Amino acid sequence: MTIVVDPRLLPFYLTKDEVAHLLRLSPRTVQNYCDNRVLVRGTHWVKPRGGPRLFLRDGILAWLDADVPRIRSRRPACRVDLAARSPELAAALEREAAGGL
């Protein structure tokens, strides 16, 4: 594997796998960023007719330099975390565990 020291030496168009490696994310996460419009078509990526999605080197590098929000996980917090934040929920969970509901 070649380590690129100067990002300008990267090819102008990058594949999803190359972007994932550059961002240190999984290819699926890169796909999710595109689907959720964190990475924007025309700014960060293009899709030639009949071809794979190609990422624009300069758009990806600019996105890396900017302070961009990341996608939050859609998984709900575990019950223990929620109970620590809400005394009412903690009491309800204790009643449920004691068989009082």
C-alpha positions in Angstrom: 0.0 0.0 0.0 1.3 3.4 -0.9 1.0 6.2 1.7 0.1 9.5 0.1 1.7 12.4 2.0 0.3 15.2 -0.2 -3.5 14.8 -0.8 -3.1 16.7 -4.1 -1.3 13.6 -5.4 -4.6 11.6 -5.0 -6.5 11.0 -8.2 -9.2 13.5 -8.9 -11.9 10.9 -8.8 -11.9 8.4 -5.9 -13.9 5.2 -5.3 -16.0 4.5 -2.3 -13.4 2.2 -0.9 -10.6 4.8 -1.4 -12.8 7.5 0.4 -13.5 5.0 3.2 -9.8 4.4 3.7 -9.0 8.1 3.5 -11.7 8.9 6.1 -11.0 5.8 8.2 -14.6 4.7 7.9 -16.3 1.7 6.5 -17.5 1.7 3.0 -21.0 1.3 4.3 -20.7 4.4 6.5 -19.6 6.4 3.4 -22.7 5.0 1.6 -24.8 6.1 4.5 -23.3 9.6 4.5 -24.3 9.9 0.8 -27.8 8.5 1.5 -28.3 11.0 4.4 -26.9 13.9 2.4 -23.9 14.4 4.7 -21.9 14.0 1.5 -23.7 16.0 -1.2 -24.1 14.9 -4.9 -22.3 17.4 -7.1 -20.2 18.7 -4.3 -18.6 15.6 -2.9 -19.6 12.9 -5.4 -21.0 12.3 -8.9 -22.7 9.4 -10.5 -21.9 8.9 -14.2 -24.7 7.2 -16.1 -24.4 3.5 -15.7 -21.3 3.7 -13.6 -20.3 3.6 -10.0 -20.5 6.6 -7.6 -17.2 8.6 -7.9 -16.1 10.9 -5.2 -14.4 14.3 -6.0 -11.0 14.5 -4.3 -11.3 18.3 -3.7 -14.8 18.0 -2.3 -13.8 15.3 0.2 -10.7 17.2 1.3 -12.7 20.3 1.8 -15.3 18.3 3.8 -12.5 17.0 6.0 -11.2 20.5 6.7 -14.6 21.8 7.6 -16.2 21.2 11.0 -19.1 19.0 9.8 -21.6 17.2 11.9 -21.6 13.5 11.8 -24.6 11.2 11.6 -25.9 10.3 15.0 -26.6 6.7 15.7 -30.3 5.8 15.4 -30.0 3.1 18.0 -31.9 3.9 21.2 -29.9 4.4 24.3 -29.9 1.4 26.6 -32.4 1.4 29.5 -29.7 1.9 32.1 -28.6 5.1 30.4 -32.1 6.4 30.2 -32.8 5.4 33.8 -29.8 7.4 35.0 -31.2 10.5 33.3 -34.8 10.2 34.5 -35.7 9.5 38.1 -39.3 8.8 37.1 -38.2 6.1 34.6 -35.8 4.6 37.2 -38.7 4.3 39.6 -40.9 2.7 37.0 -38.2 0.2 36.1 -37.8 -0.7 39.7 -41.6 -1.3 40.0 -41.5 -3.4 36.9 -38.6 -5.5 38.2 -40.5 -6.0 41.5 -43.6 -7.0 39.7 -45.6 -4.0 40.8 -46.8 -3.0 37.3 
